[in-house]
Amino acid sequence: MPVIAVVNRKGGSGKSTLAAHLAAWCARQGHAVMLGDVDRQQSSRTWLRRRDPKLPGIAPWAIDQNVLRVPTGITHAILDTPGGLHGFELARLVMAADVILMPVCHSVFDRESAAACHAELMTLPRVSGGRCVLASIGMRVDGRTRAGEVLQGWADEVGVPMVGTLRETQLYVKCLERGLTIFDLPPSQAATDLTQWEPILRWLEPVLAPPVATPAPPKDVLRDHAASAGQRAARLRPSQESLVPGSRLTLLESRTAARQGTPPAESLIPPAELGQQVPHFLRRTA
């Protein structure tokens, strides 16, 4: 299950807008998608309540005994995360995510905050090793200014790919107020914005596309190419990474449980790369 987390420490960077649009696009491709709101403000969950049930469905978290869980049957998960995420909270999120998208606005304050977050993310082995892919997206870019060029220059200097920029327009605001996204409008009404989304979706396509099953080779091929029983077992034995796929998001403890003092759920697989037990915020299982 691909998990995309939208991360930026600074409030007002467009995280909820980006997360809602990614979820809506997945839904329109026929994916069973969940929009998981991890932010205390619950902006994405509020938007989901406004969404017309006749539109392609997007699931929220499932609540099971005061614990938020991924609903059964979900194939794609988009996470809208809180501002100020750092330390172990950021590390545990990275343990569950396959992709982190960082929306960045033009102001110097936004760029400096995003640069600090990027620097911390790159200290985590899962990001620096490429198992959790990181990219940035320019948000609320005024096409009449050099804002896009400035953001691209910032991305080049920091060393983070900028996979696209989205313009400043009231169309996003009006859509979100009605529980809609750009993708829910007739193409003629959002032609410019849909064009801006194309490079972003093209970059995400390898992650969002459903995996293609590889047929197992015939038994005689395995027999003919196995030099010994030991070599054959080594070839067929799954690697440690395959046992702990980065796309398996299984649990997020709810704030309700936290307020009631519910003890955190223990990790089933301690992350050797962090040298710490998986915190209760997120956990991954085989």
C-alpha positions as semicolon CSV with decimal commas, in nm:
position;residue;x (nm);y (nm);z (nm)
1;M;0,000;0,000;0,000
2;P;0,164;0,328;-0,108
3;V;0,174;0,586;0,172
4;I;0,232;0,952;0,085
5;A;0,286;1,195;0,371
6;V;0,252;1,571;0,317
7;V;0,498;1,735;0,555
8;N;0,593;2,093;0,639
9;R;0,665;2,236;0,983
10;K;0,523;2,578;0,900
11;G;0,148;2,633;0,921
12;G;-0,033;2,771;0,619
13;S;0,197;2,604;0,368
14;G;-0,084;2,429;0,180
15;K;-0,050;2,080;0,329
16;S;-0,424;2,013;0,351
17;T;-0,485;2,149;-0,001
18;L;-0,216;1,924;-0,143
19;A;-0,328;1,617;0,055
20;A;-0,694;1,658;-0,043
21;H;-0,606;1,689;-0,411
22;L;-0,381;1,384;-0,406
23;A;-0,656;1,180;-0,242
24;A;-0,917;1,301;-0,492
25;W;-0,690;1,218;-0,785
26;C;-0,633;0,865;-0,651
27;A;-1,007;0,819;-0,604
28;R;-1,070;0,925;-0,962
29;Q;-0,819;0,667;-1,083
30;G;-1,029;0,399;-0,914
31;H;-0,800;0,346;-0,614
32;A;-0,941;0,272;-0,270
33;V;-0,780;0,571;-0,100
34;M;-0,774;0,696;0,257
35;L;-0,709;1,059;0,354
36;G;-0,564;1,031;0,703
37;D;-0,574;1,358;0,896
38;V;-0,297;1,358;1,155
39;D;-0,318;1,735;1,215
40;R;-0,489;1,858;1,531
41;Q;-0,681;2,116;1,327
42;Q;-0,852;1,832;1,134
43;S;-0,876;2,043;0,818
44;S;-0,878;1,743;0,584
45;R;-1,143;1,562;0,788
46;T;-1,362;1,873;0,779
47;W;-1,320;1,886;0,402
48;L;-1,418;1,520;0,373
49;R;-1,746;1,589;0,557
50;R;-1,830;1,851;0,294
51;R;-1,762;1,617;0,004
52;D;-2,062;1,502;-0,200
53;P;-2,110;1,125;-0,154
54;K;-2,184;1,102;-0,528
55;L;-1,820;1,188;-0,602
56;P;-1,550;0,916;-0,605
57;G;-1,516;0,806;-0,244
58;I;-1,231;0,892;-0,010
59;A;-1,218;0,711;0,324
60;P;-1,117;0,865;0,658
61;W;-0,951;0,675;0,940
62;A;-1,155;0,387;1,083
63;I;-1,208;0,416;1,460
64;D;-1,168;0,094;1,658
65;Q;-1,183;0,123;2,038
66;N;-1,058;0,483;2,032
67;V;-0,774;0,391;1,796
68;L;-0,751;0,519;1,440
69;R;-0,684;0,244;1,187
70;V;-0,659;0,211;0,811
71;P;-0,997;0,079;0,690
72;T;-1,013;-0,265;0,533
73;G;-0,957;-0,271;0,159
74;I;-0,759;0,053;0,132
75;T;-0,489;0,045;-0,137
76;H;-0,350;0,400;-0,110
77;A;-0,301;0,629;0,192
78;I;-0,245;1,005;0,195
79;L;-0,145;1,162;0,529
80;D;-0,201;1,528;0,615
81;T;0,045;1,595;0,898
82;P;0,066;1,866;1,167
83;G;0,299;2,165;1,165
84;G;0,606;2,159;1,387
85;L;0,675;1,791;1,323
86;H;1,029;1,698;1,431
87;G;1,236;1,453;1,634
88;F;1,084;1,112;1,705
89;E;0,744;1,219;1,572
90;L;0,904;1,294;1,233
91;A;1,112;0,976;1,245
92;R;0,814;0,751;1,317
93;L;0,623;0,909;1,028
94;V;0,914;0,838;0,795
95;M;0,907;0,474;0,908
96;A;0,557;0,439;0,762
97;A;0,584;0,656;0,448
98;D;0,699;0,569;0,098
99;V;0,695;0,930;-0,023
100;I;0,719;1,263;0,158
101;L;0,595;1,569;-0,028
102;M;0,693;1,906;0,112
103;P;0,476;2,200;0,000
104;V;0,677;2,523;0,008
105;C;0,550;2,879;-0,033
106;H;0,759;3,164;-0,170
107;S;0,840;3,368;0,142
108;V;1,185;3,354;0,299
109;F;1,030;3,224;0,623
110;D;0,867;2,934;0,440
111;R;1,189;2,850;0,259
112;E;1,401;2,858;0,574
113;S;1,155;2,642;0,765
114;A;1,138;2,390;0,481
115;A;1,519;2,382;0,454
116;A;1,550;2,297;0,825
117;C;1,290;2,020;0,791
118;H;1,468;1,883;0,484
119;A;1,801;1,880;0,670
120;E;1,649;1,676;0,954
121;L;1,479;1,436;0,715
122;M;1,809;1,368;0,541
123;T;1,960;1,250;0,871
124;L;1,712;0,959;0,874
125;P;1,853;0,648;0,700
126;R;1,524;0,563;0,534
127;V;1,522;0,900;0,353
128;S;1,894;0,931;0,286
129;G;1,897;0,572;0,158
130;G;1,613;0,639;-0,087
131;R;1,357;0,401;0,062
132;C;1,137;0,697;0,151
133;V;1,148;0,940;-0,141
134;L;1,141;1,316;-0,075
135;A;1,034;1,598;-0,307
136;S;0,901;1,954;-0,282
137;I;0,614;2,136;-0,453
138;G;0,589;2,513;-0,492
139;M;0,259;2,640;-0,353
140;R;0,063;2,960;-0,418
141;V;0,308;3,076;-0,682
142;D;0,223;3,410;-0,844
143;G;0,296;3,372;-1,214
144;R;0,343;3,748;-1,253
145;T;0,652;3,740;-1,032
146;R;0,980;3,549;-1,015
147;A;0,847;3,338;-0,727
148;G;0,873;3,016;-0,928
149;E;1,235;3,086;-1,020
150;V;1,321;3,172;-0,660
151;L;1,167;2,846;-0,535
152;Q;1,350;2,645;-0,800
153;G;1,677;2,812;-0,701
154;W;1,606;2,732;-0,336
155;A;1,537;2,368;-0,421
156;D;1,859;2,339;-0,620
157;E;2,059;2,493;-0,336
158;V;1,904;2,270;-0,069
159;G;1,926;1,961;-0,288
160;V;1,561;1,859;-0,293
161;P;1,375;1,786;-0,619
162;M;1,099;2,036;-0,699
163;V;0,854;1,832;-0,902
164;G;0,605;2,111;-0,978
165;T;0,452;2,443;-0,881
166;L;0,087;2,534;-0,825
167;R;-0,038;2,885;-0,882
168;E;-0,210;3,124;-0,644
169;T;-0,579;3,118;-0,738
170;Q;-0,916;3,144;-0,566
171;L;-1,025;2,836;-0,758
172;Y;-0,857;2,615;-0,497
173;V;-1,026;2,803;-0,214
174;K;-1,372;2,783;-0,371
175;C;-1,333;2,412;-0,450
176;L;-1,224;2,316;-0,099
177;E;-1,512;2,509;0,058
178;R;-1,753;2,284;-0,137
179;G;-1,571;1,958;-0,065
180;L;-1,426;1,955;-0,416
181;T;-1,085;1,964;-0,580
182;I;-0,956;2,080;-0,916
183;F;-0,992;1,721;-1,036
184;D;-1,366;1,725;-0,964
185;L;-1,429;2,020;-1,198
186;P;-1,494;1,999;-1,572
187;P;-1,150;2,010;-1,742
188;S;-1,242;2,331;-1,924
189;Q;-1,283;2,513;-1,592
190;A;-0,942;2,416;-1,458
191;A;-0,725;2,368;-1,767
192;T;-0,434;2,579;-1,638
193;D;-0,428;2,408;-1,299
194;L;-0,460;2,058;-1,443
195;T;-0,158;2,134;-1,662
196;Q;0,040;2,236;-1,354
197;W;-0,049;1,906;-1,185
198;E;0,078;1,695;-1,475
199;P;0,451;1,688;-1,379
200;I;0,362;1,617;-1,014
201;L;0,141;1,322;-1,101
202;R;0,391;1,198;-1,356
203;W;0,662;1,195;-1,087
204;L;0,428;1,012;-0,846
205;E;0,308;0,760;-1,104
206;P;0,560;0,485;-1,014
207;V;0,439;0,504;-0,653
208;L;0,067;0,545;-0,714
209;A;0,034;0,292;-0,996
210;P;-0,088;-0,049;-0,880
211;P;0,191;-0,307;-0,865
212;V;0,210;-0,550;-1,156
213;A;0,228;-0,909;-1,044
214;T;0,527;-1,099;-1,182
215;P;0,442;-1,457;-1,278
216;A;0,643;-1,721;-1,098
217;P;0,897;-1,902;-1,321
218;P;0,823;-2,266;-1,407
219;K;0,959;-2,523;-1,167
220;D;1,191;-2,667;-1,430
221;V;1,355;-2,327;-1,478
222;L;1,422;-2,302;-1,105
223;R;1,559;-2,653;-1,104
224;D;1,784;-2,602;-1,404
225;H;1,929;-2,276;-1,278
226;A;1,980;-2,377;-0,913
227;A;2,344;-2,471;-0,864
228;S;2,262;-2,618;-0,525
229;A;1,978;-2,641;-0,275
230;G;2,146;-2,373;-0,066
231;Q;2,167;-2,131;-0,360
232;R;1,806;-2,201;-0,448
233;A;1,691;-2,127;-0,091
234;A;1,895;-1,807;-0,083
235;R;1,740;-1,689;-0,407
236;L;1,385;-1,760;-0,301
237;R;1,416;-1,634;0,060
238;P;1,265;-1,281;0,099
239;S;1,500;-1,007;0,201
240;Q;1,467;-0,819;0,531
241;E;1,339;-0,515;0,345
242;S;1,061;-0,716;0,176
243;L;0,946;-0,835;0,518
244;V;0,907;-0,476;0,632
245;P;0,768;-0,291;0,326
246;G;0,765;0,084;0,364
247;S;0,411;0,098;0,232
248;R;0,253;-0,096;0,521
249;L;0,093;0,166;0,742
250;T;-0,109;-0,014;1,010
251;L;-0,179;0,205;1,312
252;L;-0,207;0,562;1,427
253;E;-0,307;0,622;1,787
254;S;-0,595;0,869;1,819
255;R;-0,576;1,186;2,022
256;T;-0,875;1,063;2,218
257;A;-0,678;0,765;2,343
258;A;-0,380;0,987;2,419
259;R;-0,593;1,223;2,627
260;Q;-0,737;0,930;2,820
261;G;-0,389;0,801;2,898
262;T;-0,418;0,485;2,690
263;P;-0,074;0,319;2,686
264;P;0,097;0,328;2,344
265;A;0,080;0,025;2,122
266;E;0,411;-0,162;2,110
267;S;0,593;-0,210;1,782
268;L;0,599;-0,552;1,625
269;I;0,921;-0,475;1,437
270;P;1,178;-0,251;1,612
271;P;1,359;-0,034;1,353
272;A;1,726;-0,121;1,365
273;E;1,811;0,186;1,164
274;L;1,679;0,417;1,435
275;G;1,798;0,207;1,726
276;Q;1,467;0,280;1,897
277;Q;1,134;0,103;1,941
278;V;0,872;0,220;1,692
279;P;0,677;0,487;1,881
280;H;0,304;0,453;1,925
281;F;0,230;0,721;1,664
282;L;0,281;0,481;1,373
283;R;0,388;0,122;1,324
284;R;0,455;-0,102;1,029
285;T;0,416;-0,476;1,007
286;A;0,497;-0,738;0,753
